[in-house]
Amino acid sequence: MQRDKIIENLEQLAPPILTDMDNIGLIVDGKNEIEVIGVTLDFSMNAIKKAIEKKCDLLIVHHGPEFKEDKENEYIKKKLQLAKENDLSVFRMHLNLDFVKNGLMDSFCKLIGLKGRPEIVVYKNTKIKGGVYLAKDNLTLDDLIEGIKHLNPKSIRIAGVKKGVYRKIAVTTGAGFIPEFLDQLKPDVFISGELTQEAIRTAEDLGITLIEVTHYLESKALEIFSNKLKGILPLKIEFIDLGDSLEVVK
C-alpha cells in the first residue's frame, strides 16, 4: 500500500486540525511501498531497532521530536539517521490522537472504568477540546485506585488534598498536570502521568487530589488504537511495546 494513502487514512482517524501546536506528520521520509506498520509509544533507539527487526516499513510513534528545531539535537539526529539508513518511514501522531473521539484519552478513561467526556480547556491562549476528559461519578479514592491498579502501573503516586468522595474527575494522558487546567476546571481529582512540583502546589492551593499513574500507561490506550488499525488497513500491524523499566525503591 502506498504510504500517502496510509497517511490519508491516519489523518482521517485523527485529523491534524485538532492541534496546531504540535509537530505531527512524517518525520522520516523512508519507504513509500508499505507492507508492515509498527506502532509504538516512544521514538527511542530501541523502538526503531525493534521496528527494523520486525521488518516494518512505516513506524507510527506517539512521542518524538516535539518541535521542528528538535531535529538539530545530536541524539535525535542519531535516531533519525538510524531510521533513514534502514529506509524506515516514521510518522508521528501525538495530540491529535490524544484529543480525537475514541482516541487515547477516551480509551484511557474506559480502561480505568470512567465515562469521560471531552472538556474545553485553554492552553497558551488556544482553546482545546479534548485536552482533558471529565467524568461525573461518586467514587472514593480506593475506588479510583482500584480502577487504575488493574492496568498494573509500576507506581501510583498521590499528591494535593485528599477528599472522602470524588464527584468531578479529570483525566488526561501523559504529562498532563498543567496548573492552568487545574485552575480552569477545579475538579475534585485529576489523573495523569507525570507530577510536577508546580502542579502539586497548585493542587494544594485549590484543594484538588492528584493521582500520577506513569506516562507509560499511555501505551495501553495506544495498543487499542493499534488493534483498530488492523480492521482498517489491509496490512500487517505490529504493536511494539518496550515495557517499563521504572523501578520503585521503598
C-alpha positions, 0 to 999 in steps of 0.5 A: 500500500502506498504510504500517502494513502496510509497517511490519508487514512491516519489523518482521517482517524485523527485529523491534524486540525485538532492541534496546531501546536504540535509537530505531527506528520512524517518525520522520516521520509523512508519507504513509500511501498508499505507492507508492515506498520509498527506502532509504538509509544516512544521514538527511542533507539530501541523502538526503531531497532525493534521496528527494523527487526520486525521488518516494518516499513512505516513506524507510527510513534506517539512521542518524538521530536516535539518541535521542528528545531528538535531535529538539530539535537545530536541524539535525535539526529542519531535516531533519525539517521538510524531510521533513514539508513534502514529506509524506515518511514516514521510518522508521528501522531501525538495530540491529535490522537490524544484529543480525537473521539475514541482516541487515547484519552477516551480509551484511557478513561474506559480502561480505568472504568470512567465515562469521560467526556471531552472538556474545553480547556485553554492552553497558551491562549488556544482553546482545546477540546479534548485536552482533558476528559471529565467524568461525573461519578461518586467514587472514593479514592480506593475506588479510583485506585482500584480502577487504575491498579488493574492496568498494573502501573509500576507506581501510583503516586498521590499528591494535593488534598485528599477528599472522602468522595470524588464527584468531578474527575479529570483525566488526561494522558501523559504529562498532563498536570498543567496548573492552568487546567487545574485552575480552569476546571477545579475538579475534585481529582485529576489523573495523569502521568507525570507530577510536577512540583508546580502542579502539586502546589497548585493542587494544594492551593485549590484543594484538588487530589492528584493521582500520577499513574506513569506516562507509560500507561499511555501505551495501553490506550495506544495498543487499542488504537493499534488493534483498530488499525488492523480492521482498517488497513489491509496490512500487517500491524505490529504493536511494539511495546518496550515495557517499563523499566521504572523501578520503585525503591521503598 
